[in-house]
Amino acid sequence: MPPSRIGNTGAGPHTSWNGRLIGLVAVLVLVNFMVDTAITAPLLVLPEMLDHFGTDQAAWLNASALLAGVMWAPLLGKSADVHGKRKVLVLTLLISCAGALLCAVAPNLWIFVPGRLLQGAAVAALFLSVAIVREMCAPRIAMVVVGIVTSGSAVLNIASRFLTEKLAAEFGFQILFLVSAVVAVAMAICVRRTVPESLVRTPGRIDVGGALLLGGGLAGVLSYVSLGSEFGWTAVGPLVLLAVGVVAFARWFLVSSRKPDSLIDVRNLGAPLALTLLVLVLSTGSYQSMLQLIPLVSDVSADQGLGYGLAGQGALALLLVAPGIGVMIGGPVAGVIANRIGPAATLAGGIALGTVGTLGMFVGVSQFPVAIFFALLLGFTVGALGTSGFNMAGSLAPAERQGIVSSLVMVVVAIGSVVLNFVGAAVLKSTTVVIDGEPENSGTGVFSYITIASAAFAVAAVLVVLLVRKSRVSDKSVSSRS
């Protein structure tokens, strides 16, 4: 069905920097900062939450919001294409606000977890921001703005991390959810007032059944991966989640391949977009797992004789801040470079940097200056791959499908993060050693962990070479026709 133009902002797409564009970017950066307050900030006070609810089920508190985000993403992405990106972004922020308030007043875990599931809708704010940018900006400037929007909140996250811990210590962990709710409402108002509604929409209906099947299938399988190690791989609960997830996903695939108005047209997904998503699921999972490893090795001293350890070699706060600085720089730089060489080649460059950064951590886990450098490089990779991934996927989709395609990028990022983090954690757990009566991650486990991440980047490198070749062939074909 052809797209329709609905609404009018009174101006065409931005072709250069101006006051309206700067205001738009500022609002969208703050929107993505809200995502961090909703998804990751509460994890800084995970021990306090476990004590408050009298439970040791950290996995439910840790994974529930991100897994819910995977479930929300396809539905909200498609809704944005049909009903308008601004409208759905405002709705997303309000749903997240409701979830935060529920978490703040939750008397027990049975109320808290549904609140986190509602808060998971905040994940959609990131890809909806990207879709808005790609609609409101001309392609060349859009690539740079996407980099700023997806990475600019990193500096706010660095500063807020210390404030978050201080607020929680002073007023209890509930204050973090109240802050998240206030930020979400404030951003909803800002978006409503400063962001024009979509000019391009796709007439049609929302395949709610397909969205529930796809989201439920993904959430079920990823829940099994996330929770199986804690509850037992053969326990009834995780196995039920896995079975429900597999059945739902299989049913969605069969139905969507036959329906003309399906949530995702799997028949016409296209090799370039499929390759892009495969590259992202491997690379983002790899660098996220490496960023999870850095705090683990920073708490161990080299004097323990494990073959790794950074404690006592320097300011550990600098090691934890370095990736955030890299993210903040990497996103905009990737956008600028993409204007010169294209998003596919920029994505390939990000994969190369990530591979180097991961391999460098073989030395970095025992040498503090080396760890700082490669942590910064990995952070740069995070920003570059995030920007390049959204730019590449967006360039392969028509204007009326930007919402759903951007949501697919978010889904594969979450899948990669959950799966590779699980694999790494399983390797570390299976190779622990006892030092002075305390279990510690062995050198074998740590170096095997890095090897797995390096292998994932290597496979992504092969796939991205194929993607670059296909992109060049496609560009030549378009040039010859013109």
N, C-alpha and C positions, 0 to 999 in steps of 0.2 A: 504494500500500500504506500503511495507516495507521501512524503512529508508535507505538512502544511505550515504556513507561517501564521502564527497567532500572536497578537500583541505587537507593540512597537515601542521601542525605547526612544525613538526620535533621533537616533544616531547609529551609524554603521559600526562595524568592528573597529577596535582600537588598532591603529597602525604605528603609533609611537607613544612614548610616555607623556602623560598629562595628569592633571589633578584628579580627574574621575578614575583613571586607571590606578593611580597610587592609592586612592581611598579604597578601591575594590580589593587590591592586593593586601592592604593592611587588614581589612575585615576577614578575608579568607585565611590569612596567616593566623589570626587569632582564633578563627573557627577550628583550625587544625591543632592549635594549642589546646583547645577544649577537648579534643580527642584524647590527648595525653592525660588530662585531668580525669577523664572518665575511665580509660582503659588501663594505663600503666601506673599512674600515681598511687592508687590504692595498694598496689603490690609492695610498695615501700614499707607499709605497716602491716604486712601479712601476719607476723607473729602476734601482734596486738589483736587482730581480728580473730585469729584462732583461739586465743585465750578468752576473748569476750563471749564467743559462741560455744565455748567448751568443746571444741572438736579438734581432731588432728587431720581432717580431710582437706588438706591444703589444695589438692588438685581442683576441687570444685570451685574454690575461691579464685584460684590462679587462672584457670582456663575458661571459666563460664562466659565472661564478657567477649573474649576474642572468638570463641566458637559461636556465640550468638551473632556476632558481627558477620561471620561467614554465612549464617542462615539469613540474615537480613539483607545482605548485599544484593543478590540478584533481584529480589522483589523491589527494593528501593531504586535500583538502577533502571529497571524497566519502567517503573512508575514515573521516574524523572523524565524519561523520553516521551511518555504519553501525556502527563499532566503538567509538566514544567519543572525545571531543575530547582528554581528558587523555592517554589511551593514545597517540594519534597525535602529540600534541605532544611527549611524551617520546621517541617514536621519531624524530621530526624532529630533536630536539636531539642524539640519539646518532648519527644519520646525518651531521649537520653536524660533530660531533666527529671521526668517522672520516675525513671529508674533510680536516679541518684537520690531523690527524696525518699523512695521506698527503702533503699539501702540505709539511709541515715537514721530512720526510725525503726528498722527491723528488729524485733525482739528475739528472733531466732533465725537459724540457717534456712528454714523453709520459706521465710519471707525474704531473706537477704539474697538468695540465689536468683529468684525471679526478678528481683530488682537489678541484679547484674545482667540478666538476660535482656532486660529493657535497655540498660545502659549500652549494651553491645551495639545498638543501632548507631551509636556515635561513629563507628568505623566507616559508615557510609559518607560521613561529612568530608572525608579526605577525597574520595573519588568523585563525589559530586562537585567539590571545589574545582577539581581538574576539568570536569566536563563543562562547567560554567566558563572557565578561562578559555577553553578551546572554542567555545561559541562566541565569546565576546571580543576575542582578539584575533587579528590576522595571524596566519600560520607562523610567520617568522618571529614575531614578538611573543606569540603564545608559548613557544618552546622555552623561552627564558622565564616567562611569568610562571609557568608550571614548575620550573625549578625552584623559584623563590617561594611559591605557595607551599610546595611539598616539603621544603627543607628549612624555610625561614623560622619556623616555630622551634627549631632545635636550640637556638640561643635562649629562648624563653624557658624551655624545658630544663636547661642547665641551671639557670638562676632559680627556678621554682623548686628544684629538687631539695635544696637545703631548707627553703621556707616550708615545704611540705612536711618534712620531718619535724621541724620546730613546732608547727601548728598542731600536728598530731600528738606530740609530747605534752603540749600545753592544754589542749582541749579534748583530746581523744580522737580516735580515727574517724568518728562520725563527721567531724568538721570538714574533712576532705570531700565527702559526698555533698555536703551543703555548699561548699565552694564550687564544686563541679556543677551543681544545679543552678547556682547564680550565674556562673559563666555561660552555661548553655542558654539560659533565658536572655541574657544580655546579647549574646551572639545572634539569637533568633531575631531579636528586635533590630540589630544592626543589619543583618542580611535582608530583612523585610524592607528596610528603608533605603539601603544603598545598592542592592543588587537588582538589576532589571530582570523581569521574568523572561523566560526563554522565547526567542523568536521562532525557533524551529521545534515542532512537536510531531510525533508520529500518531496519527489517528488510529484508533483501535481499542481493544480491551486488554486488561491485564490478565495474564494467565496465572491467576492466584494459585490454582491447583498445582501447576508446574513449578511455580516458585516455592511452594511448600515442600514438594517432593525433592527438588534440587537442594534447597537449603537444609531440609531435614536429613537428606542422604549424606551430604557433606558433613553436617554437624554430628551425625551418628557415627560415621567412620572415624572422624578426627577425635571425637570423644573417647572412642575405644583406644586410639593411639595415645591420647593424653592421660587417660585414667587407668589404663590396663596395668601399668607398672605398679601403681599404688594399691589397686583393689585385687589384682591377680588377673592374668590373661584368660584363665578359664573360669573365672567367677561368673555367676549368673548375670549380674548387672552389666558389666562390660560386654559380654557376649550378646546380650539382648540389644544393646546399643549398636553393636557391629551388624547384627542381623537386620535390624530395622533400617540402618543406614544403607546397607548394600541393596536391600529390596527396594527402598525408596529411590535410590539413585538409578537402579536398573529400570524401574518403572518410568521414571522421568525420561530416560534416554529413549526408551521405546516409543513413548507417547509423543515426545517433542520431535522425533524424526518423521512423524506422520502429520502433525498438525501444521497448518499453514501459518498460524499466528502464535507460534510457540514462544516461550520466554527467550530462548537462545536457538537460533537456526543452526543446528549442528550439521545439517547437510551442506550448508554454504559457509562454514566457519572460515575456510581458506587456510592454505598451508602457511603463509607468512604469519598470520595471527596465532595459529596453533604453535608454530615454532617459537614465537615471542613468549607465549605463556609457558612453554616448557623451559625456556631459558630462564625466565623469572622464577619459576618454582624451585629450580635447582640453585640458582645463584643467591636468591634472597634467603632461602633456607640455610645455605652455607654461611653467609656472612652473619645472619642472626645467631647461628649456633656458635660462631667464633666470638661474637660480642658477649654471649652468655658465659664463655669460658674465661674471659679476662678477669672478672671478679673472683673466680674460683682459684686461679693461680696467684692472684695478688695477695691472698691471705696466707699463703704458704711460704715458709722461709727456705732458701736454698740450702741452709745448714742442716735441714732434715735429711738430706741425701737422696731425695726422690728423683733427681735429674731435672727438676724445674723449681720455680719459686721466685717471687718478686718482693716478698715482705722484707722491709728493712733496707731496701735499695734506693728508695726515693719516695716522693710525695704520692701516695696512692690516689689521692683525689685528682691529681693531674692525669693519671692513667684512666680514670673513669670519665673525666671530662673530655679527653682527647677525641673520642669517637663523635661526640656531639659537635665539636668544632669542625671536624671533617665533614659531617653531614651538611652543616650550614654552608660550607664552601662548595662542596661537590655538586649540590643540586643546581644552583645558578650557573656554575661553570659548564656543566653538562648541557644546559639549555643553550648557552652561547655557542658551544662547539657544534651542537646539533644543527644550528643554522648554517654552518659552514660545510659540514661533511655529511649531514643527515642523521636521523635518530638511530638507524640500524648500526652505522659505523660507531656512533657514540656509545651505544649499548655494548658493542664489541670491546671498545676501549675500557668500559667499566668492568667487564668480565676479566680482561687482562689485568687490571689493577687489583681486582679482588683476588685473583689467583696469586699474584705476587704477594699481596698482603697476608693471605692465608699461609703460604709457604714460609714467609718471613717469621711467622709466629713459632716455627720450630726452634728458632733461636730466641725469639722474643719472650718465651715463657720462662727464661732464666736470666735474661739480660734486660735491665730496666730501660736504658735508653733505646734499645732496639724495640722493646715492647711499646714505648710511647710512639715511636715513628710508625710502626705498623698498625697500631690501634688508630692513629690519625688517618692512615691510608685506608683502613677498613671503613672508618666513618665516611671518608670521602667517597668510597665505593657505594655505601648505602645511599648517599644523596644522589650520586651519578646514576645508579641503576634504577632508583625510584623515578627520577625525572625521565630518563631514557625509556624506561618501560612504559610509562604513561604516554609519552610522546609517540613512541613507536606504535603502540596499540591504537592510539587515537588517530594516527595518520592512516591507519588501515580501515577505519570505519567511517561511514557517511555521517553527516551532522545529526541525523535523526536517531542514530544508534550510539551516540557518545556515552550516554548514561550506562547502558547495559555493558558495553565493552570496557569502560573504566571499572565497573564493578567486578568484571572477570579478573582484571589485574589485581584487585584487592583480595579476591578469593584465593588466587594462586600464591600470593604473598603469604597469606595466613596458612595455607596448606604447607608450603615449604618450611615456614617457621616451626609449625607444630611437629612435623615429621622429622626434620633434621635435629631439632632440639631433643626430641625423644630418643632418636638413635644415639646421639652423643651422650645423653644422660645414661642410657642403658649400658653403653660401653664403659663409662666411668664407674657405674655401680658394680659391674661384673668384674672389675679389675682392682678393687680397693685393696689396700694393705693396711696393717695395723702398725702404727708408730707410737711408742710410749703409751700404749693402751687405747689409743684413739684411731678410728678408721680414717684413712686419708686416700685421696685419689693417687693411684700409682703413676709413675712416669710412663709406663706402657699404656695405661688408659688415656693419659693426656695426649701423648703423641699419636695414638690410634685415632683419637678424636679429631686431631688436626688433619690426619691423613684422609679421613672420611670427607671432611669439608673440602680438602684440596681436590679429591676425586670428583666431588659434585661440581666444583668449578671447572674441572677439566672436561667433563661431559657437556657442561653449559657452553664451554668454548667451542667445542665441535659443532654444536647446534647453532651457535650464533654465527659461525662462518657460513653455514648453509643459509641462514637468514640474510646475511649481507649479500651473498651471491644472488639469491632470489630477488632481493630488493633492487639490485643493480639491473638485473634482467627486466624487471617490471618497469623501472625508470626509463630504460632504453626503448622499451615497447611504447610507452606513453609519448616519449620524445619523437619517435618515428611517425606516430599517428598525427601528432600536432604539426 
